[in-house]
Amino acid sequence: MSLYAIVTDKNQVFKQGTVAVDMPQITPEQALQYAPDDSSLKAAKKLAPANQWQQLHLHETNEQLAVLWGEIRGSALYQSAILLSDKFIFHCNCPSFKRPCKHSLALLMCYAQSPALFKQQQPTPDWLNKYIDKHQTSQAKKQEKAEAPAKVVDEAAQAKRAAAREQKVNAATEELQQWLIDLLRIGLAQAKTLSYSHFERIKSRLVDGQASGLVAMIEDLQSSLAHQDWQQRAALQVGKIQLILSAYQRIQQLPTPLQADVRSIIGWNTPQEHVLAHSEASQDWLIVGSRELEGVNGLRYRRQWLWHTQQRQAALVLQFAAGFQPLAPAWPNKHCFSAEVAWYPSAWPQRIAIKSQTPVQLATHISSAYSTIEQALQHQAQALSANPFLAIFPMLLQDVVVHYEHGQLWLIDAQQQALPLQLTGNIWPLLALSTGHPITVFAEWDGYVLTGLSAWTEQEVISL
């Protein structure tokens, strides 16, 4: 996903000869989001001031590839570069295996803070020329591979792999079914006393059986057993697990869209190219919030939510990163863009793939939010009637008042209906934004509590 489509201000023009290219203006907050971990971020902040760098430059290749580059003295002379292509590509000659390393991250932070300090220099150093040549050679090979005739699919081998996957998943889900029966046999009160390893064994079995999507449901059950209202929550979570197991056992009897939901929950992925083959005409979308989470085996991902500007419809963009690979910066809230999107198959479609989009701009008017909490809950009921496995229902609520009482946040609408609200960060920015007046809030509803992701007034927008 292009940062050129993420940033909103591209007012610096970099010129070489007769060619002019807009250089993206990245904010310091967006630069920080590229940090692979806290230690890299802490180290990069010390190196980000411009006086730490011996060289700070911009460069544009003949192919109009924009590059930031610099040199900094540490235990050796470190040479860092950032290729500003659709996806930022970081390079440094330091021995760190992290990408970006602290030097590359510091270079980006320096550019975010002081873009005017980055000047053109000719000729460029040999190390930069070699790196750019290597990158362009790699891109040419990828392009050649993409344009090559498609390989003939061995349908027999493909069917064999699919059958093997089905067999593994069947075995894993049968084992989970027996595990659940045993859990109910001893009772949920006794289940509260079970060791951590008891749950870890079944989660490992699901991963081995290529049914890793069910791991999250086991983790939700563990959390439910530790909750104050554990009786109600754990019983509901057990029911959800049993529902998905029963659905999978009878999957051929389900409607095709619901089959896709069941398989997605269990762990099957739909290739993005298959989804994009059925894209829709360009429509306008409002950016309403994002949330970063951790998956199985160190996988990190972001839920980025969009909202249709003309109708009450949410769209979810998932972004993934593994290991020390950074997630691209989140889009800014209360901004909008036009995009061609394609929906992943579902009985109640939420997730999308973006085929093309325009740069984002600040939104001036939102007319499709829920005007009451009752309206939002009725829409959720429709969603659950189509897809009973829907775990999260996004709500964009307008004209709600934030109320804080006895340690609990509430959102109250004009009809005096209320839903509990929780935040992952500090509550005071939200209270300061609201000051007892109606505001717009976007949140994820899980049936128990709203998790706030963003809030705004006419003058200000904050991430929660």
Salt bridges, closest charged atoms under 4 A:
ASP37 OD2 - LYS98 NZ 2.80
GLU166 OE2 - ARG263 NH2 2.80
GLU175 OE1 - ARG205 NE 2.75
ASP182 OD1 - ARG185 NH1 2.85
GLU200 OE2 - LYS203 NZ 2.62
GLU219 OE2 - LYS203 NZ 3.81
GLU292 OE2 - ARG302 NH2 2.69
GLU405 OE1 - HIS403 NE2 2.99
GLU405 OE2 - HIS406 NE2 3.49
GLU444 OE1 - ARG291 NH1 2.99
GLU444 OE1 - ARG303 NH2 2.83
